[in-house]
């Protein structure tokens, strides 16, 4: 009995096996490894008969096993002969065959198979489209997401047979749709139709040169210019322009240059070829299938979209940085296809370009902001927080006007903030729409230059007043500042007489000053709070008044109870050293202040003072009652 009691646990262990051990060959004892999972994202399962297990990176796949991807999930499989298969979401395929005769049976979804340039015996892909044999270096897209299968040969040579065993001609770069419900007919030739773009300058001139022109010509903001194949464009640094067609809108930033090499439509497919030598562009693709070949300093890439999407292209002179702002796109470069979703990008200037998640901008506005005020030192990047929603993803639209007639950005939103280039001055409106097209959340913001509005006056304040014919408003707190008037010199003038009037009485000057220069500094306290008009009379050698000059408006406003942020440090463009960034200022009493998302500590009078680690930008958020305002202060690195 003692022997039996010792043997019984061992016997039960042997009968129970090792349920937690990994199986070296799920397909059966001695089955050879045919492929391996090398990348996966989301829900990826490997099935063998009725059993299934979650996929893992570097996991072997054996004959008869099926790879399944769920919604929003992707995978990449590498066969033992080097053939790689990129698997899209909601796809299913079975690995089979044997070394030297590898096969893939696509049951549903979409895959991209890439055969290496050397070595291996290729791959045979089967499905309801028939049979395809990859025997040389090639790349093929198999799409079974719709009733009629679609095949696209990216490059190389491939042999395709339909379900009846008849050969099918496949042309590189063209999509082939197979109708299984009707007898296959000879394909009809589709004539390519040229797409003409219209260039419209915005806020300044643009320069264009047609394919047959010998020199560039200026285009002013009140003009439009049609651009066809071979047309070149240059956008000056202080301007911008919009290049538009039926399905593609290209917003060109200042200091951008390039050439529209080709644009055509063949059936329901629109194709473009664009060369960018410098600058930055934002591409808004409409609905439908479109592809754009882009040439930068490192060569050519191709962008493919099949839904409304917005992309940003920058730094083409070193190797373009491509970022998807909304929607999604396929980037084809160096024989590889990379799927980029909203918030993802590729930096071709890096040593090993790959898809990366873009970092969130410092300024992120809430989705339901209503007329938020944003004060900046100049144009920069900002973002809009995507509202939480269950079910299908939201669509986002951003435009300069509330009608959204000409959106600047549109497409499917991701989980990260929607990035956009903030204007130096103007309004932006945005809205998030559900799957049914109904508006769920909308907001807006007004952008304008800071121009010293947030500067806190020092103990000896001084204000510049220029002769512009416009109104100048000077805010002061502790004391009326010294006013330094500057005006244009006049031919023949020996001296100038500065005359200042109260706005309510232009007959009698409040004070007059004479100077021999085209500038004059008025001592502090000479003028009090109020509205004034001022005029400079040019005096000739005999003291007679010369013609010319104009009346200017001036207003001095006592602003002891501040309505906004006042900063004494850092100053705009201040250089930042290793010792960090001094932050000092004051806000209205009862307000709350946040700096780069963190609450600032305020004293009883609303003052604050602290030092931050070195950074290139500061974002202040001021909350006063129901109002919110933002200030963006940009800094510079200290000289080495």
LOLO-262137 format. One line per field, with one value per residue (C-alpha): y, x, z; residue in three letters. Coordinates in steps of 0.02 Angstrom, whole numbers, plus 50000, padded with zeros to 5 digits. Example, Ala and Ser with C-alpha at 12.3 -4.5 7.8 and 13.67 -1.06 7.14 Angstrom:
<nodes>
y <- (49775|49947)
x <- (50615|50684)
z <- (50390|50357)
res <- (ALA|SER)
</nodes>
This chain:
<nodes>
y <- (50000|50116|50090|50122|50284|50349|50300|50368|50555|50517|50415|50557|50681|50573|50549|50735|50791|50969|51082|51241|51190|51266|51149|51147|51085|51122|51048|50878|50791|50825|50955|51082|51266|51362|51542|51655|51803|51948|52094|52111|52246|52224|52060|51927|51742|51582|51440|51253|51157|51202|51267|51446|51545|51728|51765|51815|51896|51767|51627|51488|51444|51266|51184|51203|51345|51500|51680|51792|51981|52073|52251|52381|52244|52205|52076|52034|51855|51799|51633|51528|51576|51764|51806|51930|51952|52111|52072|52207|52210|52086|51964|51775|51660|51483|51436|51273|51179|51122|51194|51227|51233|51360|51413|51540|51523|51692|51669|51850|52024|52103|52058|52125|51993|52041|51919|51953|52002|51850|51673|51570|51483|51611|51585|51524|51622|51550|51617|51647|51753|51598|51565|51678|51625|51743|51673|51829|51984|52063|52139|52101|52164|52038|52119|52011|52139|52162|52040|52057|52018|52152|52122|52255|52217|52348|52290|52135|51990|51872|51732|51735|51607|51636|51505|51420|51404|51538|51658|51838|51982|52093|52262|52339|52490|52456|52380|52229|52192|52017|51993|51819|51841|51877|51800|51891|52010|52087|52246|52409|52538|52684|52852|52959|53133|53274|53361|53549|53635|53816|53915|54053|54160|54197|54351|54389|54355|54189|54155|54026|53964|53860|53712|53817|53978|54037|54143|54155|54273|54351|54305|54425|54377|54443|54327|54141|54043|53872|53752|53600|53468|53534|53698|53763|53873|53975|54045|54189|54176|54307|54228|54066|53989|53856|53734|53655|53524|53424|53296|53366|53530|53575|53716|53786|53876|54021|53984|53831|53784|53638|53573|53492|53357|53263|53251|53136|53033|52859|52790|52814|52828|52999|53006|53150|53176|53320|53375|53480|53559|53652|53711|53635|53579|53512|53389|53369|53219|53201|53037|52904|52816|52932|52912|53045|53017|53140|53176|53244|53250|53062|53005|52959|52897|52858|52901|52804|52853|52780|52893|53077|53112|53256|53240|53358|53361|53455|53463|53393|53467|53338|53197|53230|53207|53137|53149|53095|53228|53143|52984|52861|52829|52698|52756|52657|52687|52578|52431|52433|52483|52566|52602|52769|52815|52983|53046|52939|52992|52944|53047|53001|53104|52981|52837|52707|52784|52699|52739|52839|52916|53104|53195|53296|53485|53592|53686|53568|53652|53567|53504|53614|53777|53925|54071|54033|54172|54122|54248|54193|54257|54186|54036|53868|53697|53667|53528|53489|53355|53217|53191|53018|52918|52739|52637|52701|52832|53015|53125|53296|53454|53614|53774|53961|53997|53925|53863|53737|53771|53756|53647|53655|53483|53338|53151|53014|53065|52955|52944|53077|53264|53328|53429|53588|53738|53886|54049|54207|54296|54238|54117|53929|53825|53637|53503|53316|53214|53041|52900|52967|53139|53227|53355|53291|53424|53588|53731|53882|53990|54162|54180|54344|54404|54444|54597|54642|54632|54513|54615|54685|54866|54895|55038|55153|55109|55169|55151|55170|55272|55263|55375|55249|55337|55200|55195|55153|55093|55103|55007|55058|55011|55098|55257|55337|55280|55389|55405|55398|55466|55417|55489|55491|55626|55756|55829|56010|56006|56091|56048|55965|56020|55884|55934|55833|55863|55791|55683|55793|55957|55962|56153|56189|56084|56016|56030|56067|56016|56061|55944|55942|55752|55638|55576|55646|55573|55643|55637|55521|55602|55733|55646|55560|55425|55467|55477|55591|55641|55688|55768|55812|55972|55986|56162|56240|56349|56503|56416|56399|56238|56117|56009|55828|55733|55642|55635|55486|55415|55376|55303|55283|55154|55135|54946|54922|54785|54675|54567|54455|54384|54499|54428|54510|54351|54267|54397|54345|54259|54260|54141|53994|53929|53777|53866|53854|53974|54111|54134|54290|54391|54428|54380|54455|54413|54261|54184|54015|53997|53839|53825|53680|53592|53615|53732|53884|53941|54121|54240|54346|54478|54355|54359|54210|54174|54010|53932|53791|53670|53727|53721|53802|53851|53894|53881|53983|53947|54078|54036|54185|54140|54059|54130|54046|54121|54051|54131|54044|54112|54046|54048|54020|53909|53994|54016|53878)
x <- (50000|50144|50214|50042|50023|50189|50155|49977|50022|50156|50031|49903|50036|50083|49901|49862|50009|50078|49932|50033|50181|50206|50177|50324|50216|50028|49997|50060|50218|50360|50268|50392|50385|50326|50315|50330|50234|50358|50241|50067|49954|49787|49691|49780|49734|49812|49687|49713|49551|49437|49578|49640|49772|49826|49967|50138|50288|50416|50288|50308|50163|50140|50046|49858|49860|49754|49800|49650|49655|49515|49448|49586|49717|49862|50001|50154|50204|50372|50384|50541|50595|50589|50418|50329|50141|50064|49891|49757|49616|49472|49574|49592|49713|49782|49966|50000|50117|50292|50469|50498|50311|50236|50053|49934|49744|49659|49483|49435|49508|49661|49846|50003|50131|50312|50433|50619|50736|50847|50830|50676|50550|50411|50235|50070|49918|49743|49569|49403|49495|49587|49773|49927|50108|50246|50403|50512|50543|50370|50236|50050|49894|49752|49588|49435|49342|49208|49106|49220|49404|49533|49715|49851|50030|50143|50301|50382|50303|50165|50062|49874|49741|49554|49441|49419|49607|49618|49766|49733|49842|49898|49980|50093|50018|49838|49701|49612|49434|49367|49179|49132|48946|48961|49066|49232|49240|49388|49434|49393|49527|49506|49569|49661|49588|49705|49666|49692|49733|49693|49818|49750|49873|49826|49890|50027|50091|50140|50253|50211|50289|50195|50274|50298|50349|50529|50510|50405|50257|50177|50000|49915|49783|49643|49696|49682|49799|49767|49914|49934|50067|50244|50194|50311|50267|50358|50274|50369|50406|50276|50136|50038|49932|49803|49816|49646|49567|49405|49471|49634|49670|49852|49885|50060|50149|50268|50441|50378|50428|50391|50325|50159|50229|50069|49885|49759|49604|49579|49407|49377|49564|49648|49838|49957|50145|50214|50395|50432|50604|50572|50437|50281|50114|49950|49856|49667|49607|49423|49330|49377|49537|49685|49872|50007|50189|50299|50480|50592|50780|50786|50688|50508|50371|50189|50040|49879|49713|49539|49443|49437|49605|49722|49912|50055|50218|50369|50558|50569|50743|50815|50689|50504|50414|50241|50108|49926|49820|49652|49599|49732|49852|49970|50149|50249|50437|50588|50475|50385|50206|50169|49992|49983|49832|49783|49922|50058|50201|50365|50526|50620|50771|50806|50928|50789|50622|50473|50297|50298|50165|50178|50205|50057|50070|50091|49929|49779|49608|49452|49332|49189|49287|49180|49279|49435|49564|49741|49884|50044|50216|50188|50117|50142|50065|49912|49787|49605|49562|49456|49295|49266|49140|49082|49066|49126|49265|49220|49252|49330|49323|49423|49388|49414|49227|49081|48995|49137|49117|49305|49380|49566|49568|49445|49443|49426|49493|49607|49622|49758|49727|49694|49848|49838|49945|49881|49863|49953|49785|49608|49473|49464|49306|49298|49167|49161|49031|48961|48944|48773|48846|48764|48870|48912|49033|49093|49205|49304|49453|49518|49705|49799|49978|50027|50129|50174|49998|50062|50218|50219|50275|50438|50479|50520|50389|50411|50292|50323|50197|50213|50139|50026|49859|49787|49738|49872|49815|49937|49895|49979|49965|50077|50116|50087|50232|50353|50287|50413|50338|50415|50364|50421|50546|50479|50578|50628|50588|50708|50607|50446|50307|50215|50036|49926|49738|49603|49491|49342|49430|49533|49534|49657|49813|49833|50022|50150|50332|50465|50609|50743|50729|50590|50557|50515|50503|50366|50405|50302|50144|50130|49970|49844|49718|49607|49588|49695|49734|49911|49985|50162|50183|50341|50417|50522|50679|50573|50460|50318|50215|50242|50108|50084|50060|49909|49806|49836|49735|49805|49721|49796|49707|49734|49733|49765|49633|49707|49593|49731|49903|50052|50228|50390|50490|50520|50517|50468|50615|50720|50866|50861|51019|51059|50998|50818|50676|50623|50434|50368|50208|50033|49854|49686|49633|49522|49593|49675|49834|49905|50076|50105|49957|50015|49930|50034|50046|49983|49998|49855|49882|49889|50078|50186|50372|50463|50598|50568|50687|50747|50611|50574|50392|50275|50085|49990|49805|49708|49536|49434|49255|49181|49314|49475|49623|49791|49961|50103|50277|50415|50597|50767|50911|51063|51212|51343)
z <- (50000|50034|49859|49784|49880|49813|49633|49621|49610|49480|49378|49384|49327|49179|49130|49146|49036|49038|48994|49018|48911|48738|48594|48476|48332|48352|48181|48233|48285|48167|48060|47987|48030|47875|47935|48086|48158|48159|48198|48270|48336|48422|48423|48319|48338|48271|48243|48215|48186|48334|48445|48445|48538|48544|48422|48487|48405|48342|48358|48227|48112|48051|47905|47917|48044|48012|48056|48101|48134|48224|48200|48205|48213|48095|48079|47975|47935|47862|47771|47788|47611|47651|47578|47693|47707|47780|47851|47867|47995|47985|47880|47882|47790|47805|47795|47705|47589|47627|47614|47429|47391|47510|47495|47570|47561|47584|47651|47686|47710|47631|47624|47540|47493|47456|47377|47409|47269|47288|47354|47394|47284|47294|47360|47289|47348|47323|47356|47271|47142|47082|47099|47097|47091|47150|47072|47057|47161|47168|47278|47261|47349|47371|47426|47465|47570|47436|47334|47183|47223|47181|47137|47119|47064|47141|47051|46980|46884|46938|46859|46895|46847|46871|46956|46786|46764|46629|46635|46685|46627|46771|46736|46868|46953|46897|47004|46930|46990|46952|46935|46995|46963|46776|46637|46624|46478|46395|46489|46403|46380|46500|46437|46563|46588|46638|46803|46807|46971|47017|47119|47233|47334|47515|47604|47478|47303|47226|47077|46943|46781|46655|46567|46409|46499|46512|46669|46827|46836|46990|47043|47164|47295|47184|47042|47005|46894|46817|46828|46718|46694|46718|46803|46939|47087|47219|47375|47462|47648|47695|47593|47569|47432|47398|47252|47219|47105|47115|47239|47308|47397|47433|47557|47527|47669|47648|47574|47479|47302|47188|47023|46978|46865|46823|46873|46789|46820|46749|46789|46975|47012|47026|47015|47049|47040|47143|47168|47323|47337|47500|47618|47691|47620|47688|47575|47592|47491|47453|47447|47320|47270|47248|47239|47246|47200|47295|47253|47390|47421|47453|47301|47266|47381|47344|47454|47429|47505|47485|47606|47650|47732|47774|47772|47812|47712|47780|47763|47585|47562|47684|47665|47688|47853|47813|47950|47940|48025|47992|47901|47846|47703|47636|47611|47482|47488|47448|47404|47572|47612|47779|47839|47929|48035|48110|48222|48143|48031|47948|47949|47791|47846|47988|47968|47982|47931|48013|48070|48231|48341|48330|48494|48558|48533|48688|48655|48653|48650|48719|48585|48647|48667|48619|48551|48652|48636|48591|48593|48507|48459|48284|48190|48272|48298|48406|48433|48473|48600|48522|48623|48693|48592|48590|48432|48263|48256|48234|48084|48109|48005|48032|47935|47941|47930|48029|47870|47837|47651|47621|47758|47792|47872|47863|47892|48020|48191|48293|48482|48495|48478|48302|48251|48147|48103|48203|48106|48160|48157|48123|48178|48167|48184|48208|48229|48262|48170|48203|48078|48026|47986|48134|48228|48402|48466|48394|48449|48393|48438|48392|48361|48366|48394|48572|48519|48696|48768|48901|48939|49116|49124|49218|49336|49190|49059|48881|48735|48548|48448|48258|48124|48035|48023|48132|48315|48444|48616|48762|48922|49084|49267|49392|49293|49125|49014|48919|48741|48599|48437|48269|48101|47920|47868|47744|47597|47630|47816|47938|48093|48148|48264|48361|48402|48518|48535|48643|48536|48581|48533|48374|48363|48503|48532|48708|48691|48554|48542|48412|48363|48229|48208|48144|48322|48492|48668|48778|48964|49078|49144|49007|48952|49065|49030|48882|48694|48587|48409|48359|48205|48147|48045|47939|47949|47811|47829|47863|47988|47864|47870|47726|47648|47700|47860|47931|48089|48205|48349|48521|48675|48849|48956|49142|49167|49351|49360|49225|49121|49057|49086|49119|49102|49153|49112|48996|48858|48680|48596|48756|48751|48871|48953|49058|49215|49153|49115|49239|49239|49326|49309|49372|49330|49384|49560|49573|49414|49392|49289|49210|49129|49008|49089|49270|49395|49445|49625|49645|49792|49861|49727|49583|49564|49522|49510|49477|49369|49245|49158|48985|48853|48684|48715|48858|48852|48980|49009|49107|49177|49238|49278|49122|49005|48950|48860|48805|48781|48688|48725|48611|48666|48588|48638|48711|48596|48619)
res <- (UNK|UNK|UNK|UNK|UNK|UNK|UNK|UNK|UNK|UNK|UNK|UNK|UNK|UNK|UNK|UNK|UNK|UNK|UNK|UNK|UNK|UNK|UNK|UNK|UNK|UNK|UNK|UNK|UNK|UNK|UNK|UNK|UNK|UNK|UNK|UNK|UNK|UNK|UNK|UNK|UNK|UNK|UNK|UNK|UNK|UNK|UNK|UNK|UNK|UNK|UNK|UNK|UNK|UNK|UNK|UNK|UNK|UNK|UNK|UNK|UNK|UNK|UNK|UNK|UNK|UNK|UNK|UNK|UNK|UNK|UNK|UNK|UNK|UNK|UNK|UNK|UNK|UNK|UNK|UNK|UNK|UNK|UNK|UNK|UNK|UNK|UNK|UNK|UNK|UNK|UNK|UNK|UNK|UNK|UNK|UNK|UNK|UNK|UNK|UNK|UNK|UNK|UNK|UNK|UNK|UNK|UNK|UNK|UNK|UNK|UNK|UNK|UNK|UNK|UNK|UNK|UNK|UNK|UNK|UNK|UNK|UNK|UNK|UNK|UNK|UNK|UNK|UNK|UNK|UNK|UNK|UNK|UNK|UNK|UNK|UNK|UNK|UNK|UNK|UNK|UNK|UNK|UNK|UNK|UNK|UNK|UNK|UNK|UNK|UNK|UNK|UNK|UNK|UNK|UNK|UNK|UNK|UNK|UNK|UNK|UNK|UNK|UNK|UNK|UNK|UNK|UNK|UNK|UNK|UNK|UNK|UNK|UNK|UNK|UNK|UNK|UNK|UNK|UNK|UNK|UNK|UNK|UNK|UNK|UNK|UNK|UNK|UNK|UNK|UNK|UNK|UNK|UNK|UNK|UNK|UNK|UNK|UNK|UNK|UNK|UNK|UNK|UNK|UNK|UNK|UNK|UNK|UNK|UNK|UNK|UNK|UNK|UNK|UNK|UNK|UNK|UNK|UNK|UNK|UNK|UNK|UNK|UNK|UNK|UNK|UNK|UNK|UNK|UNK|UNK|UNK|UNK|UNK|UNK|UNK|UNK|UNK|UNK|UNK|UNK|UNK|UNK|UNK|UNK|UNK|UNK|UNK|UNK|UNK|UNK|UNK|UNK|UNK|UNK|UNK|UNK|UNK|UNK|UNK|UNK|UNK|UNK|UNK|UNK|UNK|UNK|UNK|UNK|UNK|UNK|UNK|UNK|UNK|UNK|UNK|UNK|UNK|UNK|UNK|UNK|UNK|UNK|UNK|UNK|UNK|UNK|UNK|UNK|UNK|UNK|UNK|UNK|UNK|UNK|UNK|UNK|UNK|UNK|UNK|UNK|UNK|UNK|UNK|UNK|UNK|UNK|UNK|UNK|UNK|UNK|UNK|UNK|UNK|UNK|UNK|UNK|UNK|UNK|UNK|UNK|UNK|UNK|UNK|UNK|UNK|UNK|UNK|UNK|UNK|UNK|UNK|UNK|UNK|UNK|UNK|UNK|UNK|UNK|UNK|UNK|UNK|UNK|UNK|UNK|UNK|UNK|UNK|UNK|UNK|UNK|UNK|UNK|UNK|UNK|UNK|UNK|UNK|UNK|UNK|UNK|UNK|UNK|UNK|UNK|UNK|UNK|UNK|UNK|UNK|UNK|UNK|UNK|UNK|UNK|UNK|UNK|UNK|UNK|UNK|UNK|UNK|UNK|UNK|UNK|UNK|UNK|UNK|UNK|UNK|UNK|UNK|UNK|UNK|UNK|UNK|UNK|UNK|UNK|UNK|UNK|UNK|UNK|UNK|UNK|UNK|UNK|UNK|UNK|UNK|UNK|UNK|UNK|UNK|UNK|UNK|UNK|UNK|UNK|UNK|UNK|UNK|UNK|UNK|UNK|UNK|UNK|UNK|UNK|UNK|UNK|UNK|UNK|UNK|UNK|UNK|UNK|UNK|UNK|UNK|UNK|UNK|UNK|UNK|UNK|UNK|UNK|UNK|UNK|UNK|UNK|UNK|UNK|UNK|UNK|UNK|UNK|UNK|UNK|UNK|UNK|UNK|UNK|UNK|UNK|UNK|UNK|UNK|UNK|UNK|UNK|UNK|UNK|UNK|UNK|UNK|UNK|UNK|UNK|UNK|UNK|UNK|UNK|UNK|UNK|UNK|UNK|UNK|UNK|UNK|UNK|UNK|UNK|UNK|UNK|UNK|UNK|UNK|UNK|UNK|UNK|UNK|UNK|UNK|UNK|UNK|UNK|UNK|UNK|UNK|UNK|UNK|UNK|UNK|UNK|UNK|UNK|UNK|UNK|UNK|UNK|UNK|UNK|UNK|UNK|UNK|UNK|UNK|UNK|UNK|UNK|UNK|UNK|UNK|UNK|UNK|UNK|UNK|UNK|UNK|UNK|UNK|UNK|UNK|UNK|UNK|UNK|UNK|UNK|UNK|UNK|UNK|UNK|UNK|UNK|UNK|UNK|UNK|UNK|UNK|UNK|UNK|UNK|UNK|UNK|UNK|UNK|UNK|UNK|UNK|UNK|UNK|UNK|UNK|UNK|UNK|UNK|UNK|UNK|UNK|UNK|UNK|UNK|UNK|UNK|UNK|UNK|UNK|UNK|UNK|UNK|UNK|UNK|UNK|UNK|UNK|UNK|UNK|UNK|UNK|UNK|UNK|UNK|UNK|UNK|UNK|UNK|UNK|UNK|UNK|UNK|UNK|UNK|UNK|UNK|UNK|UNK|UNK|UNK|UNK|UNK|UNK|UNK|UNK|UNK|UNK|UNK|UNK|UNK|UNK|UNK|UNK|UNK|UNK|UNK|UNK|UNK|UNK|UNK|UNK|UNK)
</nodes>
